[in-house]
Amino acid sequence: MQNIGLNEVFEKVRTVISASCGINPEKVSLKSTLFDDLEIDSIDFVDILFMLETSYSISLKVGDIERDARRELGEKPFAVNNMITPDGLELLKEKMPEVPSEKIKEGLAVHDIVSLISVHSLCKMIINKIALRQAGTGN
């Protein structure tokens, strides 16, 4: 199977966001954050994820970001009292280079990770899930 490219996924994500939320597709860019820039609410976000999961036959969970970070950090804590540790922040910066680094800073709570997700982040999640499915290591 061939790898799917960022541009192809972006066009699909833009179409789904537009259809689900009534947002002009021209306002949806890779840099747009879902909650702040596009003002998508949590119900629309769930709808967007469902539509993308159905389109690509994958499972998308925002919690995967935290789970994967915790796994990668091993013995080091990702968060203490729901606040992301310095090691956790550095790992998020590494894993989410599309997010401006000034947004990944001390005081970021685990539940705030979702607010960092941009259209680019969502596209990367989809591409990674497709690659995992194609490799036979999960969806």
Beta strands, then each sheet from edge to edge (+ up, - down):
strand 1: 79-80
strand 2: 83-84
sheet 1: 1+ 2-
end
